[in-house]
Amino acid sequence: MALVRIVIVDDHEVARRGIRSVLAGDPHLEVVAEVGDGEQAVQKAREIHPDVILLDIGLPGISGVEAASKIREISPESRVIFVSQHDSVLLAKDALRGGASGYVVKSDAGRDLLNAIAAAQAGQIFVSRTLVARGWVTAESA
């Protein structure tokens, strides 16, 4: 199995470290870059065309949603998964409408992030358990 190349985008270093530690449990995942804002996320997507971009929504400069839209244009093969503290079903559905492959609430990342990456690689949409508990019905309703 080929390595899944991942870029982590979050403006908080502690959050990036936490995400990296979750990913360290899977030898098929390789973090190829970490950046702290939306503009840098777009630049890294342009430079390295990663398989997966784990993207926070609330970023300095351009938002994660805006960055995701630009990333889809310049690196359409890259899968975007939002990893956010926001647990609103409406916000998640709005974010996914832009073509993201998943939405993981940060408090669920330890349990759901690896599953979200696997689903994205399989061409499926993934939402974390908190969103399901808050009323998410189906990915098709995104």
Legacy VTK file of the C-alpha trace (Angstrom):
# vtk DataFile Version 3.0
C-alpha trace
ASCII
DATASET POLYDATA
POINTS 142 float
0.000 0.000 0.000
1.354 3.409 -0.996
1.887 6.105 1.590
-0.897 8.662 1.911
0.798 12.078 1.863
-0.866 14.532 4.232
-0.676 18.279 4.863
-1.905 19.538 8.244
-3.297 23.092 8.281
-4.095 24.698 11.624
-3.087 28.021 13.106
-2.432 26.428 16.517
0.800 24.486 16.856
-0.635 22.381 19.695
-3.520 21.300 17.450
-1.092 20.381 14.664
0.949 18.302 17.122
-2.196 16.568 18.354
-3.286 15.719 14.825
0.204 14.477 13.993
0.144 12.193 17.045
-3.167 10.653 15.909
-1.713 10.024 12.452
1.457 8.471 13.875
-0.568 5.361 14.713
-0.853 4.431 11.032
2.359 3.538 9.173
0.643 4.196 5.809
0.274 7.914 6.545
3.048 10.460 6.048
2.807 14.096 7.094
4.649 15.966 4.343
3.960 19.508 5.571
2.378 21.552 8.340
1.253 25.138 7.860
-0.617 27.715 9.886
-2.863 29.635 7.492
-5.045 29.312 4.412
-2.640 30.998 1.989
0.143 28.592 2.985
-2.278 25.670 2.552
-2.994 26.740 -1.025
0.733 27.165 -1.693
1.576 23.691 -0.329
-1.221 22.154 -2.401
0.228 23.842 -5.484
3.777 22.667 -4.681
3.290 19.074 -3.572
-0.247 17.977 -4.533
-0.772 15.932 -1.354
-3.266 13.095 -1.168
-5.077 14.589 1.836
-5.223 18.058 3.373
-6.488 18.285 6.956
-7.817 21.824 7.085
-9.111 23.935 9.954
-11.990 26.267 9.088
-10.999 29.238 11.246
-7.656 30.361 9.861
-5.914 33.737 9.674
-6.059 35.358 6.263
-8.347 33.355 4.013
-10.716 30.945 5.736
-10.417 27.195 5.470
-13.529 27.108 3.291
-12.011 29.641 0.873
-8.680 27.783 0.911
-10.482 24.508 0.149
-12.128 26.076 -2.885
-8.762 27.273 -4.224
-7.141 23.911 -3.450
-9.818 22.086 -5.453
-8.931 24.253 -8.461
-5.156 23.780 -8.310
-4.981 20.239 -6.928
-8.288 18.501 -7.693
-6.905 15.082 -6.786
-6.187 16.215 -3.204
-8.898 15.266 -0.715
-9.804 17.951 1.829
-11.022 16.991 5.279
-12.048 19.801 7.593
-10.859 19.379 11.181
-12.584 22.019 13.251
-13.647 22.899 16.762
-17.036 23.959 15.339
-19.662 21.259 15.781
-22.556 22.872 13.915
-24.318 20.595 11.425
-25.204 23.617 9.269
-21.603 24.847 9.183
-20.339 21.358 8.334
-22.843 20.972 5.503
-21.892 24.389 4.127
-18.213 23.420 4.297
-18.801 20.099 2.533
-20.812 21.724 -0.259
-17.492 23.078 -1.530
-16.335 19.568 -2.364
-14.562 18.477 0.814
-14.433 14.772 1.598
-15.104 15.032 5.290
-15.618 17.005 8.441
-14.154 15.940 11.784
-14.892 17.820 14.983
-11.575 18.225 16.831
-12.959 16.611 19.978
-13.640 13.477 17.866
-10.293 13.439 16.055
-8.738 10.731 18.223
-11.538 8.342 17.306
-12.580 9.519 13.850
-9.650 11.058 11.971
-8.122 7.833 10.651
-11.562 6.642 9.508
-12.137 9.988 7.782
-8.867 9.661 5.866
-9.688 6.089 4.829
-13.156 7.166 3.665
-11.721 10.090 1.682
-9.211 7.807 -0.010
-12.110 5.500 -0.949
-14.051 8.410 -2.456
-16.588 8.564 0.366
-17.820 11.432 2.532
-17.178 11.186 6.281
-18.611 13.191 9.170
-17.632 12.693 12.788
-19.834 11.180 15.460
-20.632 14.498 17.142
-22.298 15.736 13.954
-24.287 12.519 13.641
-25.409 12.933 17.263
-26.423 16.538 16.494
-28.734 15.479 13.673
-26.628 14.817 10.581
-28.780 12.474 8.523
-26.819 11.515 5.412
-23.853 12.745 3.451
-26.177 13.180 0.476
-27.998 15.948 2.328
-24.807 18.019 2.430
LINES 1 143
142 0 1 2 3 4 5 6 7 8 9 10 11 12 13 14 15 16 17 18 19 20 21 22 23 24 25 26 27 28 29 30 31 32 33 34 35 36 37 38 39 40 41 42 43 44 45 46 47 48 49 50 51 52 53 54 55 56 57 58 59 60 61 62 63 64 65 66 67 68 69 70 71 72 73 74 75 76 77 78 79 80 81 82 83 84 85 86 87 88 89 90 91 92 93 94 95 96 97 98 99 100 101 102 103 104 105 106 107 108 109 110 111 112 113 114 115 116 117 118 119 120 121 122 123 124 125 126 127 128 129 130 131 132 133 134 135 136 137 138 139 140 141
